[in-house]
Amino acid sequence: MIRTQPFTEKGRDDFLALYRDCLRHYGIAPATPEEEERILSLLASGRHMSCLMAYDGTQPAGFATWALTFPAGAGIALYMKEIFVAEAARGRGVGRALLAGLVSIAEQEGCTRFDWQTDGDNLAAQTFYAAIGAPGKDKRSFRVMAADFSAFRARLG
């Protein structure tokens, strides 16, 4: 049975295991212990970002990170930054449960919409979203990495 719940301090070890697995999945170097503590602190405080955890029985199975943002028309949107399902839990309804949980949060928050993006080369995610009938929107993403902040700011004048 898949269940979802908001991140709590009690689930910090579960989150860290999934977060580390997520970074490995995307071929990203591990976060430093200091960065992991910063992320956990922000999640616990409810500042800037939130996390919905998924469990298959007692096993951590996935997470979705989100925040409220605007404008979304004349209202507020729930924006999902990341959804990750542990490899062993894929195909068991974890992604669907996380999305359903976020839709419920968006309703509770009075959001006018629920937004997310996927990388253009993430065919597995795109196939999943198409299979569940998620309507796509053509958008283009832009990203400035921290190492480039100064050069980018300089180009801004």
Secondary structure, 3 states (H helix, E strand, C coil): CEEEEECCHHHHHHHHHHHHHHHHHCCCCCCCHHHHHHHHHHHHHCCCCEEEEEEECCEEEEEEEEEEEEEECCEEEEEEEEEEECHHHCCCCHHHHHHHHHHHHHHHCCCCEEEECCCCCCHHHHHHHHHCCCCCCCCCCCCCCHHHHHHHHHHCC
